[in-house]
Amino acid sequence: MKICSIGAGYVGGPTMVVIAEQCPEIQVRVTDINQQRIDAWNSDQLPVYEPGLAETVKKLRGRNLSFTTDIDTAIQESDVIFLSVNTPTKQYGEGAGKASDLKYIVSAVERIAALATSDKIIVEKSTLPVCTANKLRAILASNPHQCHFEILSNPEFMAEGTAMQDLRHPDRILIGGEQTESGKQAIQTLVDVYAHWVPREKIITQNLWSSELSKLSANAFLAQRISSINALSALCECSGADVDEISRAIGADSRIGAKFLKSSVGFGGSCFKKDLLNLIYLCESFGLKESALYWQQVVDMNEHQKHRFARLILEKLFNTLSGKKIAIFGFAFKQDTNDTRESPAITVCQDLLKEQAFLSIYDPRVPETVIRTDLAGYPSDAIEVVSDPEQAARGSYAIVILTEGEPFISLNYKHLYTLMKRPTFLFDGRNGLDLDQIRSFGFNAYGIGKKR
């Protein structure tokens, strides 16, 4: 069997790497139109950072795993084609600001339709609106060789930062397809691939439409939990309750569970907001106004949390940030990734720049070019990107932590305090530090959901 992915990003890359690792008899190709990205996959500096990914790529590259821009040959030779291209929120025309932009998916499928000379299984790996398969089927019908195509939905449920672990040991694998004889055969083909390493009871098969909607629903539920605990964090700050203690109490209830109940500056990443907006658009399209408003509030609460945190910084620094240096620790949307898409750090930094603050940003995983692109439109001389936390802290009035985990948790904050202006502030937007200890160093320290 030969498998390829069209798309070599955060989904297509790691997914194909693990399939190649677990299925040594399958030839796996990762394709992309972006030559620079493919060159990076073929180098020692991969375009995607995930713990354990680089080592696995190095081991498999040249065996049964390859990276190429030759999409046409991959289409013609592959039995199974994964669609792993970007599906951003549409920014123009009908549905702008909410609907998924399917232009990359459509372009990829048009290419398959034009080039395929044998039957193929097409796998929707990108997150897509329910009933997208109907649109793809209509495009594939234009194939001049009258090939037969089966479309499957196989949404990804990996989390950035733990992608390799999630792919190797998934909670479940979801495969949706047509309930026809040929559709069931296609489903079984993909089941057999995953069964190389995933227990059969964890491979869920269902109809195509349920699978397409399941991914949007799962992300909506997870985002809802984060917005719910963040909505409580403001009340905790006013009342003296501690949001971490509330979280533990709620999470101990077996009906609720403890995951995704950590209060923070807000959720980010390429999935949650995009999928919520897509779900809202679908509800509106079907005339389900109340359902759309319900999910819209999850998005609104998340945006409110980011702005609320920036206002806290302004308030505690005496309502003036003009000309003040603020050290920003962390720009990626979460730990163990270099991805900044929808990162809360972007919104917080933008709000601080609007107050004419000077930002010194430290995140060893995120390139300076990415940070400056994300903050384009603001004075470039009001932003510096540094490779040393001491450089960021030196002469600053405050440290603002916007990405959880390492390397930000284990820094020597007692030493950093000695480099800063007085009075000295620390704002922990991820609640990863012991604020009592931080205060013992001399900081005025604040966290989300902690009494101010």
C-alpha positions in Angstrom: 0.0 0.0 0.0 1.1 3.6 -0.7 -0.3 6.5 1.4 0.3 10.2 0.9 -0.8 13.4 2.7 -1.5 16.6 0.8 -0.4 19.1 3.4 2.8 19.0 5.5 1.8 21.1 8.5 1.0 20.3 12.1 -1.5 17.7 11.2 -0.2 16.0 8.0 3.4 15.8 9.1 3.2 14.1 12.5 0.3 11.9 11.4 2.2 10.5 8.4 5.3 10.1 10.5 3.5 7.9 13.0 1.8 5.8 10.3 5.2 5.3 8.7 6.7 4.3 12.1 4.0 1.8 13.0 3.5 0.4 9.4 7.0 -0.2 8.0 5.5 -2.1 5.0 3.5 1.0 3.9 5.2 3.7 1.7 4.3 7.1 3.1 4.8 10.4 1.3 4.2 13.8 2.8 3.6 16.5 0.1 3.1 20.2 0.0 3.3 23.0 -2.5 5.5 25.0 -0.2 9.1 24.2 -1.1 10.6 25.9 1.9 8.4 23.7 4.2 9.4 20.5 2.4 13.1 21.5 2.5 12.7 22.0 6.3 11.2 18.5 6.7 14.2 17.1 4.8 16.6 19.0 7.1 17.6 18.8 10.8 15.4 21.9 11.5 11.8 20.7 11.1 9.1 23.3 10.5 7.0 21.7 13.3 8.3 21.3 16.8 6.9 18.4 18.8 8.8 16.4 21.5 10.1 13.2 19.9 9.2 14.2 16.3 12.6 15.1 15.0 14.2 11.8 16.2 11.5 9.7 14.6 11.7 11.6 11.3 15.5 11.1 11.2 15.1 7.4 11.8 12.4 6.9 9.0 13.4 9.4 6.4 14.8 7.5 3.4 13.1 4.2 4.5 9.4 4.3 4.1 8.9 8.0 4.7 9.6 10.8 2.3 8.8 14.5 1.9 8.3 16.1 -1.5 6.7 18.8 -3.5 5.9 16.3 -6.3 2.2 16.2 -5.5 1.1 14.9 -8.9 3.2 11.7 -8.7 2.1 11.1 -5.2 -1.6 11.4 -6.2 -1.1 9.0 -9.2 0.7 6.4 -7.2 -1.1 6.5 -3.8 -3.9 4.2 -2.8 -5.0 6.4 0.1 -4.7 10.2 0.1 -5.1 12.2 3.3 -6.3 15.8 2.9 -4.3 17.6 5.6 -4.4 21.2 4.3 -5.3 24.3 6.2 -9.0 25.2 6.7 -8.8 28.7 8.2 -11.8 30.8 9.1 -13.1 32.5 5.9 -12.2 36.2 5.8 -14.2 37.3 2.8 -17.7 36.9 1.2 -20.5 34.8 2.5 -19.8 33.5 6.0 -16.8 35.8 6.5 -15.5 35.6 10.1 -17.2 32.3 10.9 -17.4 29.7 8.0 -14.4 27.5 7.1 -12.5 28.6 4.1 -12.4 25.5 1.9 -10.3 26.8 -1.0 -7.3 24.7 -0.1 -9.3 21.6 0.2 -11.2 22.2 -3.0 -7.9 23.0 -4.8 -6.4 19.7 -3.6 -9.4 17.6 -4.6 -9.6 19.3 -8.0 -6.0 18.2 -8.5 -6.8 14.6 -7.5 -9.8 14.6 -9.9 -7.7 15.8 -12.8 -4.7 13.5 -12.2 -6.0 10.2 -10.7 -5.8 7.2 -13.1 -6.8 4.6 -10.6 -9.4 4.2 -7.7 -8.5 6.1 -4.6 -9.6 6.4 -1.0 -9.7 10.1 0.0 -9.5 10.8 3.7 -10.6 14.1 5.2 -8.0 14.7 7.9 -8.5 18.5 8.1 -11.4 19.7 10.2 -14.3 20.3 7.9 -18.0 21.3 8.1 -20.5 18.6 8.1 -21.6 17.6 4.6 -18.3 18.7 3.0 -18.0 15.2 1.5 -20.9 16.0 -0.8 -19.0 18.9 -2.3 -15.8 16.8 -2.7 -17.7 14.0 -4.3 -19.1 16.4 -6.9 -15.6 17.6 -7.8 -14.3 14.1 -8.1 -17.0 13.1 -10.5 -15.2 15.2 -13.1 -12.3 12.7 -13.2 -11.7 11.9 -16.9 -10.7 8.3 -16.3 -13.9 7.5 -14.4 -12.0 6.3 -11.4 -14.0 5.3 -8.3 -13.4 7.4 -5.2 -14.5 6.7 -1.6 -14.4 9.6 0.8 -13.7 8.9 4.5 -13.7 11.3 7.5 -10.9 10.6 9.9 -10.6 13.7 12.1 -7.5 14.2 14.2 -7.7 14.5 17.9 -4.1 15.2 18.8 -3.0 18.2 20.8 0.0 20.2 19.9 2.8 19.7 22.3 1.8 16.0 22.9 1.1 15.1 19.3 3.4 12.1 19.1 2.1 10.6 22.3 -1.5 11.3 21.2 -0.9 9.6 17.8 0.9 6.6 19.3 -1.6 6.1 22.1 -4.9 7.7 21.0 -8.1 7.8 23.1 -9.9 6.8 20.0 -9.6 6.7 16.2 -12.7 7.9 14.4 -13.5 6.8 10.9 -16.7 7.8 9.1 -17.7 6.6 5.6 -20.7 5.8 3.4 -22.6 2.8 4.6 -22.5 1.2 1.2 -20.6 -2.0 0.4 -17.7 -0.1 -1.2 -17.9 2.5 1.6 -17.5 -0.2 4.2 -14.6 -1.8 2.4 -12.9 1.6 2.3 -13.5 2.0 6.1 -12.0 -1.4 6.7 -8.9 -0.5 4.7 -8.2 2.4 7.0 -9.2 0.4 10.1 -6.5 -2.1 9.0 -3.9 0.6 8.9 -4.6 1.9 12.4 -5.0 -1.6 13.8 -1.2 -2.0 13.4 -0.9 -0.3 16.7 -4.3 0.8 18.0 -6.5 -1.7 19.8 -9.6 -2.5 17.7 -12.0 -1.4 20.5 -10.6 2.1 20.3 -11.3 2.4 16.5 -14.8 3.8 16.1 -16.6 3.6 12.8 -19.7 5.5 11.9 -21.4 7.3 9.1 -19.7 10.1 7.3 -21.7 13.0 8.6 -21.4 12.0 12.2 -17.7 11.8 11.9 -17.4 15.2 10.3 -19.5 16.8 13.0 -17.8 14.9 15.9 -14.6 16.8 15.6 -16.3 20.2 15.8 -18.4 19.0 18.7 -15.4 17.6 20.7 -13.5 20.9 20.4 -16.6 22.9 21.2 -17.0 20.9 24.5 -13.4 21.3 25.4 -13.4 25.0 24.7 -16.6 25.4 26.7 -14.9 23.9 29.8 -12.1 26.4 29.6 -14.4 29.4 29.1 -16.5 28.1 32.0 -13.7 28.0 34.5 -12.4 31.3 33.2 -15.8 32.8 33.8 -15.5 31.7 37.4 -12.0 33.1 37.7 -13.2 36.7 37.8 -15.6 35.9 40.6 -12.8 34.2 42.5 -10.7 37.3 42.3 -13.5 39.4 43.7 -14.6 37.0 46.5 -11.3 35.6 47.7 -11.9 32.1 46.5 -9.0 30.4 44.7 -9.8 29.2 41.2 -7.3 26.3 41.5 -9.1 25.0 44.6 -12.4 25.4 42.8 -11.0 23.4 39.9 -9.8 20.6 42.1 -13.2 20.4 43.8 -15.1 20.3 40.5 -12.7 18.0 38.8 -13.0 15.4 41.7 -16.6 14.8 40.6 -16.4 11.7 38.4 -19.3 13.0 36.3 -17.2 16.1 35.4 -13.5 15.1 35.5 -10.4 17.2 36.0 -9.2 17.9 32.5 -9.5 21.3 30.8 -10.5 23.0 34.1 -7.3 25.1 34.4 -8.0 28.8 34.4 -5.7 30.9 32.3 -5.5 33.9 30.1 -7.5 32.0 27.5 -7.3 29.2 25.0 -5.6 29.5 21.6 -4.3 27.4 18.8 -5.6 26.6 15.3 -8.6 24.6 16.3 -10.8 25.8 19.2 -11.8 29.2 18.0 -12.0 28.2 14.3 -14.1 25.1 15.0 -16.4 27.0 17.4 -17.0 29.7 14.7 -17.6 27.0 12.1 -20.2 25.4 14.5 -21.8 28.7 15.1 -22.1 29.3 11.3 -23.6 25.8 10.8 -26.2 26.5 13.5 -27.1 29.8 11.9 -27.3 28.2 8.5 -29.9 25.7 9.8 -31.8 28.5 11.5 -30.7 27.4 15.0 -30.4 30.8 16.5 -30.3 29.9 20.2 -27.7 27.2 19.6 -25.5 29.6 17.7 -25.8 32.2 20.5 -24.9 29.6 23.1 -21.6 28.6 21.4 -20.9 32.3 20.5 -20.8 33.0 24.2 -17.9 30.5 24.6 -15.9 32.5 22.1 -16.9 35.8 23.6 -15.8 34.6 27.1 -12.4 33.6 25.8 -11.9 37.0 24.1 -13.0 38.8 27.3 -10.5 36.8 29.4 -7.6 38.0 27.2 -8.6 41.6 27.4 -9.4 41.4 31.1 -5.8 40.1 31.8 -4.3 43.0 29.8 -6.5 45.5 31.8 -5.2 43.9 35.0 -1.7 44.7 34.0 -2.6 48.3 33.1 -4.5 48.8 36.4 -1.7 47.5 38.6 0.9 49.5 36.9 -0.9 52.7 37.9 -3.0 53.0 34.7 0.0 54.0 32.6 2.3 51.9 30.5 3.6 54.5 28.1 7.3 54.0 27.7 7.5 51.2 30.3 9.4 48.1 29.5 7.3 44.9 30.0 8.9 41.4 29.8 6.8 38.9 28.0 7.7 35.2 28.8 6.1 33.0 26.2 4.5 33.7 22.8 3.3 30.3 21.6 -0.2 29.4 22.4 0.8 26.5 24.7 3.9 24.6 25.9 6.1 22.3 23.7 5.1 23.9 20.4 6.2 26.7 18.2 2.7 27.4 17.0 1.4 31.0 17.6 -2.0 30.7 15.8 -4.7 32.4 17.9 -2.2 32.6 20.8 -3.6 34.7 23.7 -0.2 36.3 23.8 -0.9 38.1 20.6 -4.1 39.8 22.0 -2.4 40.7 25.3 0.6 42.1 23.6 -1.5 44.1 21.2 -3.5 45.6 24.1 -0.2 46.5 25.9 1.2 48.1 22.7 -1.9 50.2 22.4 -1.0 51.6 25.8 2.5 52.5 24.3 4.3 49.9 26.4 7.7 48.6 25.2 7.7 44.8 25.0 10.7 42.5 25.4 9.6 39.1 24.3 11.3 35.8 25.2 10.2 32.5 23.7 13.0 30.2 22.6 10.7 28.1 20.3 9.2 30.9 18.3 11.2 32.7 15.6 11.4 36.5 15.7 10.0 36.7 12.2 6.8 35.0 13.4 6.4 37.2 16.4 6.9 40.4 14.4 4.4 39.1 11.8 1.8 38.4 14.5 2.3 41.9 15.8 2.5 43.7 12.5 0.8 47.1 12.5 2.4 48.2 15.7 5.7 50.2 15.9 8.6 47.8 15.4 10.8 49.8 17.7 8.3 49.2 20.5 9.1 45.4 20.3 12.3 43.5 20.9 12.6 39.7 20.7 15.4 38.3 22.8 17.0 34.9 23.4 17.7 35.4 27.1 15.2 35.9 29.9 17.6 38.1 31.8 17.8 40.5 28.8 14.0 40.6 28.8 13.7 41.2 32.5 16.6 43.8 32.8 15.1 47.2 33.4 11.5 46.0 33.0 8.6 47.0 35.3 6.8 43.7 35.0 7.1 40.1 33.9 4.1 38.7 32.1 3.9 34.9 31.6 1.7 33.9 28.7 2.8 30.3 27.9 2.7 27.5 30.5 5.4 25.0 31.2 9.1 25.0 30.5 11.3 26.9 30.1 9.3 29.6 32.0 8.5 27.7 35.2 12.0 26.9 36.3 13.6 30.3 35.7 15.4 31.9 38.6 12.8 34.6 39.4 14.6 35.6 42.6 17.6 36.6 40.4 15.4 38.2 37.7 13.8 40.4 40.4 17.2 42.0 41.0 17.4 43.1 37.4 14.1 44.9 37.3 12.7 48.4 38.1 10.9 49.1 41.3 8.1 48.5 42.2 8.3 45.1 40.5 5.4 43.1 39.2 4.7 39.6 37.9 1.5 38.5 36.2 1.1 34.8 35.7 -1.4 34.2 32.9 -1.0 30.5 33.1 -1.1 29.9 36.9 2.1 27.8 36.8 4.1 29.5 39.6 3.8 29.5 43.4 2.7 33.1 43.8 3.5 33.1 47.6 7.1 32.2 46.8 7.2 34.8 44.0 6.0 37.4 46.5 8.7 36.4 49.0 11.3 37.5 46.4 9.7 41.0 46.4 7.3 40.9 43.5 3.8 42.2 43.5 2.4 39.0 42.0 -1.0 38.3 40.4 -2.5 35.3 38.8 -5.8 34.4 37.1 -8.5 33.6 39.6 -6.4 34.7 42.6 -7.5 37.4 45.0 -6.0 40.7 43.9 
